[in-house]
Amino acid sequence: MSRYIPVELRRIVVERANHLCEYCLAFEGFSAVKFQIEHIVSLKHGGQTIAENLAIACIYCYLNKGTD
């Protein structure tokens, strides 16, 4: 499965979260680093690239989540 997330799917995830990190609720507008779209259930564990399995995460939450 591809790691590519289409632009429209990214837009849906970001708008659903109101530009807030879905883990710590930091606002993307106050961050110097663009937030990441990441899989909640990783691809290697069978997660799909669908809106329900994607979250927007600040760089701190994204880097601390890990792969499992």
C-alpha atoms as an extended CHARMM CRD file, in Angstrom:
* protein
*
        68  EXT
         1         1  MET       CA              0.0000000000        0.0000000000        0.0000000000  PROA      1               0.0000000000
         2         2  SER       CA              1.2620000000        3.4780000000       -0.8460000000  PROA      2               0.0000000000
         3         3  ARG       CA              2.3200000000        6.0580000000        1.7210000000  PROA      3               0.0000000000
         4         4  TYR       CA              1.0600000000        8.8220000000       -0.5930000000  PROA      4               0.0000000000
         5         5  ILE       CA             -1.9460000000       10.6490000000        0.8110000000  PROA      5               0.0000000000
         6         6  PRO       CA             -3.9540000000       12.5310000000       -1.8520000000  PROA      6               0.0000000000
         7         7  VAL       CA             -4.3780000000       16.2980000000       -1.4480000000  PROA      7               0.0000000000
         8         8  GLU       CA             -8.1660000000       16.0390000000       -1.0420000000  PROA      8               0.0000000000
         9         9  LEU       CA             -7.8190000000       13.4310000000        1.7080000000  PROA      9               0.0000000000
        10        10  ARG       CA             -5.2670000000       15.6350000000        3.5020000000  PROA      10              0.0000000000
        11        11  ARG       CA             -7.7080000000       18.5590000000        3.2930000000  PROA      11              0.0000000000
        12        12  ILE       CA            -10.5120000000       16.4630000000        4.8170000000  PROA      12              0.0000000000
        13        13  VAL       CA             -8.3170000000       15.3820000000        7.7540000000  PROA      13              0.0000000000
        14        14  VAL       CA             -7.0220000000       18.9110000000        8.4480000000  PROA      14              0.0000000000
        15        15  GLU       CA            -10.4820000000       20.5050000000        8.2660000000  PROA      15              0.0000000000
        16        16  ARG       CA            -12.0030000000       17.7790000000       10.4690000000  PROA      16              0.0000000000
        17        17  ALA       CA             -9.4100000000       18.5920000000       13.1400000000  PROA      17              0.0000000000
        18        18  ASN       CA             -9.7530000000       22.3890000000       12.7130000000  PROA      18              0.0000000000
        19        19  HSD       CA             -5.9550000000       22.6150000000       12.2330000000  PROA      19              0.0000000000
        20        20  LEU       CA             -5.3720000000       21.1760000000       15.7300000000  PROA      20              0.0000000000
        21        21  CYS       CA             -3.0380000000       18.3080000000       16.5600000000  PROA      21              0.0000000000
        22        22  GLU       CA             -5.3970000000       15.4050000000       17.2280000000  PROA      22              0.0000000000
        23        23  TYR       CA             -3.2280000000       14.2480000000       20.1490000000  PROA      23              0.0000000000
        24        24  CYS       CA             -2.2000000000       17.3590000000       22.1440000000  PROA      24              0.0000000000
        25        25  LEU       CA             -4.5700000000       19.9260000000       20.5240000000  PROA      25              0.0000000000
        26        26  ALA       CA             -1.7780000000       22.3630000000       19.5790000000  PROA      26              0.0000000000
        27        27  PHE       CA             -2.8430000000       24.8230000000       16.8590000000  PROA      27              0.0000000000
        28        28  GLU       CA             -1.0040000000       24.4500000000       13.5480000000  PROA      28              0.0000000000
        29        29  GLY       CA             -1.0710000000       28.2210000000       12.9750000000  PROA      29              0.0000000000
        30        30  PHE       CA              1.2650000000       28.7560000000       15.9420000000  PROA      30              0.0000000000
        31        31  SER       CA              3.7980000000       26.1530000000       14.8210000000  PROA      31              0.0000000000
        32        32  ALA       CA              6.9470000000       26.8890000000       12.8330000000  PROA      32              0.0000000000
        33        33  VAL       CA              6.7530000000       23.3540000000       11.4110000000  PROA      33              0.0000000000
        34        34  LYS       CA              3.8540000000       22.1390000000        9.2670000000  PROA      34              0.0000000000
        35        35  PHE       CA              1.8130000000       19.3770000000       10.9410000000  PROA      35              0.0000000000
        36        36  GLN       CA              2.0140000000       15.8390000000        9.5670000000  PROA      36              0.0000000000
        37        37  ILE       CA             -0.7760000000       13.5640000000        8.3920000000  PROA      37              0.0000000000
        38        38  GLU       CA             -0.1810000000       10.1320000000        9.8640000000  PROA      38              0.0000000000
        39        39  HSD       CA             -1.8160000000        6.7410000000       10.0470000000  PROA      39              0.0000000000
        40        40  ILE       CA             -3.4300000000        5.9260000000       13.4050000000  PROA      40              0.0000000000
        41        41  VAL       CA             -3.0930000000        2.1980000000       12.7130000000  PROA      41              0.0000000000
        42        42  SER       CA              0.1460000000        1.8950000000       10.7530000000  PROA      42              0.0000000000
        43        43  LEU       CA              0.2680000000        0.4190000000        7.2820000000  PROA      43              0.0000000000
        44        44  LYS       CA              2.4390000000       -2.4410000000        8.5240000000  PROA      44              0.0000000000
        45        45  HSD       CA             -0.3490000000       -3.4020000000       10.9510000000  PROA      45              0.0000000000
        46        46  GLY       CA             -3.0060000000       -3.3800000000        8.2370000000  PROA      46              0.0000000000
        47        47  GLY       CA             -4.1500000000        0.2350000000        8.5680000000  PROA      47              0.0000000000
        48        48  GLN       CA             -5.6930000000        1.7980000000        5.5020000000  PROA      48              0.0000000000
        49        49  THR       CA             -5.2050000000        5.2030000000        3.9210000000  PROA      49              0.0000000000
        50        50  ILE       CA             -8.7460000000        6.4110000000        4.6370000000  PROA      50              0.0000000000
        51        51  ALA       CA             -9.9500000000        9.4860000000        6.5250000000  PROA      51              0.0000000000
        52        52  GLU       CA            -11.0300000000        7.4410000000        9.5560000000  PROA      52              0.0000000000
        53        53  ASN       CA             -7.4920000000        6.0910000000        9.9740000000  PROA      53              0.0000000000
        54        54  LEU       CA             -5.6190000000        9.3660000000        9.4700000000  PROA      54              0.0000000000
        55        55  ALA       CA             -4.8000000000       12.0690000000       11.9980000000  PROA      55              0.0000000000
        56        56  ILE       CA             -3.0430000000       15.4090000000       11.8710000000  PROA      56              0.0000000000
        57        57  ALA       CA             -0.1790000000       15.5670000000       14.3470000000  PROA      57              0.0000000000
        58        58  CYS       CA              2.2550000000       18.2400000000       15.4780000000  PROA      58              0.0000000000
        59        59  ILE       CA              5.9180000000       17.3760000000       15.0100000000  PROA      59              0.0000000000
        60        60  TYR       CA              6.3350000000       16.4830000000       18.7050000000  PROA      60              0.0000000000
        61        61  CYS       CA              3.4370000000       14.0220000000       18.7830000000  PROA      61              0.0000000000
        62        62  TYR       CA              4.3660000000       12.6530000000       15.3560000000  PROA      62              0.0000000000
        63        63  LEU       CA              7.9600000000       11.9170000000       16.3690000000  PROA      63              0.0000000000
        64        64  ASN       CA              7.0010000000       10.4420000000       19.7590000000  PROA      64              0.0000000000
        65        65  LYS       CA              4.3110000000        8.0650000000       18.4880000000  PROA      65              0.0000000000
        66        66  GLY       CA              6.6690000000        5.5170000000       16.9700000000  PROA      66              0.0000000000
        67        67  THR       CA              5.7910000000        2.7730000000       14.5020000000  PROA      67              0.0000000000
        68        68  ASP       CA              3.8310000000        0.4520000000       16.7580000000  PROA      68              0.0000000000
